[in-house]
Amino acid sequence: MLSVCALAIFCLVSVTRSSPLPCEKLVHPLDLSTFSHLEGRWALIAGSLNHPPSMAALAQRDSITMYFSNSSDAVTYTQINRFGDECQHRLYNISVEGRTFTFNVGNRFHLTGALLHTSCPDCLVMRWVVSSERRQSVDLYLLSKRRTLEPQEMEEFRAQLKCYQLPAPVVMDPSRDLCPEQPESQSTEATPQDQEVNSGA
């Protein structure tokens, strides 16, 4: 009888551990009191958004690298998009307030970010809300220090997408090279439309 009870408890614990997290936890923004744990290089693993043209643009990138840097002057965000042999470097200053951070992109559009829960130890899940005359979108991006993740880590991200009713993600090819942090030559200036698309990864 004791062994039957022990087995029942074990099964209950196993089911509890394997059950998906509720949306309330998956969409909850994290505290941004410090950016120190964000510094350094992050590779985009997957992303999804509810703006089809930007989703198509995301699928055209071979790899995306993101850097956060926190100095006494400002917090900066650098995104490097690879298209074949071309690397596009984009640098933005960001302002942090509470659980959100706002990108300084002039008057072209408004972009607010937040970090969401992830059980992956070396991952970030970023939520962006992008607003302009041409685009209103919610974007979710999964970043990691690694180039590939475990299946359960990807499943958790897909569960977050479902909470936001976003489509299946674009998953980056880990065999594609990442661009170097510093441009080898000065990047060509993006048009305002390109800059807006780039802001959605």
N, C-alpha and C positions, 0 to 999 in steps of 0.2 A: 504493500500500500504506500509506504514511504517513497519507494522508487518511482511509483506512478505519479505521485504528487511532484516529485523533483523533476520528472520528465515534463509534466504539464507546465511547471514554472519556467523551465528552460525554453520550451516552445514559445511561451508567451513573450519572454524576453527577446527571443530571436525575431519574432514577428514585429515587435515594437521597434527593434533596432533597424529592421529592413523596411519599415513602412515609410513612405515619403513624407517629407516635412510639409506642414501646412503652408499655404500661400502667405499667411500673415507673417511668418518668419522669413520666407524666401524673398519677400519684397521689401522688408524693413531696412531702411537706410542705416548704415553704420555711423558711429561717431567719428568725426574727422578732427579731433583735438590735436592730433599729431600726424604729420605726413612723413615722418622719418622712415616708417616701414614700407613706404611706397617708392623710395628712391631707387634708381637703377633701371635696368632694362627689363621690359616685359614684352613677350611675344603674343600677338593675338592668336588665340586658338579657334574661336568661333564667334559669330555675331549674327544678330537678327534685328530687323526694324520693320515698322509698318509703313514704310515709304518705298514703293516698288522701284522707282528709278535709282534711289540710293542703295537699295538691296542689290540691284544689278551691278552698280558701280563697285560695291564691296566684293562681289564675286569675280571681278576682273583683276583684282590685286593678287600678286603672287605671294606676298607676305606683308605683314604690317608689324612694325616695332614701335613701342611706346616707351618714353622715358619721363619720369618725374624727377624734378630737381628742386630742392628746398634750400634757399640761401637766406641770408639776413635781409636781402632786398625784396625777393619775391619768390613765389612758387611758380615754376614753369613746367609746361607739358610740351614734349616734342613727339610728333608722330611722323614716322618714316614709312612711306608706301613704296613698295617695289613693284614695278611693271617691267618684267623681263630684265634688261640690264640697266634700267633707269630707276633712280632712287629720288623720291620727292620728300624733302624735309620741310616740316611745318612746325613752327615754334609759337606757342601761345603762353601768355601770362594768365594765371588763374587766381581768383579770389576765393577764399574759404570762409564760409559762415555756417556755423552749426554743423548740420549733416550734409550740406551741399557745397559744391564748388562751381563757380561761374567762369566761363572762358571769356577772355577779352578778345572779341573778334570785331571790334569797331561797331558800326551801325548796320552791318550786313545782315545779321540775324542774332537770335538770342539762344545760347546754349548753356544749360545747367546740368551738372553731373552729380552723381551720388554713387557710393559704394554699397553693394548689397551683400547679404550673408553668403558665405561659401564655406563648406567643410574641407575644401581642398587646402592643404597647408601652404602651398606656394602659388596661390591663384588670387586674382582679383575679378570681381564681377562689377562692371560699371554700367550704370543706367544713365543715358543721356536723354534729355528732353530738348528737342530742337524746334525752334519756332521762327518762321519768316513768312513773307508774302507767298513764297512758292512751296513752302514745306512746313508741315506740322507732323512731328514724328516722335515716337518713343523708341529708343535704341537700347539693346542690351549686348554687352561685349564681355567675353570670357578671356582673360589674359592669364599667362603663367610664366614662371621662370623656365619651365620645360617647354618642349615643342609638342609633346604628346601627353595626353592624360589617360587615366584609368577609366574604364567604361562607367563605373559608378559616379565618377566626377563629372563626366559628360551628361549622364542622366539627370543629375541634380540641376545642371544648367538648363537642360531641356524642360525640366519641371518649372523652373523660373519663367521660361518663355511662355509656357502654358498659362501661368498665372497672369501674365500680361497679354495673353491672347495674341502672341506674335508667331509668325510662321517658323517652319523648321530652319535651323541656322545654316549660314554659309560656314563651312569648316575649312580652315586653311590647310594646305598641303605642307606637312612638316619637312618634306624633303627639299623645299624651296629655300634658298639662302635668305638670310636677313641682311638688311642693309647696314653699313657701318654707322656709328652714331654721328660722326662728322662727315659732311658732304665732301666728296672729292673735288667738286667744282660747284660754283654757286648755282643753286636751283633756279629754274625758270619760274618767274612769278606766275601764280595761278590767277585765273580770272575769278571775279566774284562768285560765279556759278561753281567753278571748280573748288574754290575755297569752302563753299557751303557743303558740297558733297564730301569733301575731305573731312569736314568736321563730323560727319556721320561715319567716321572710319573709312 
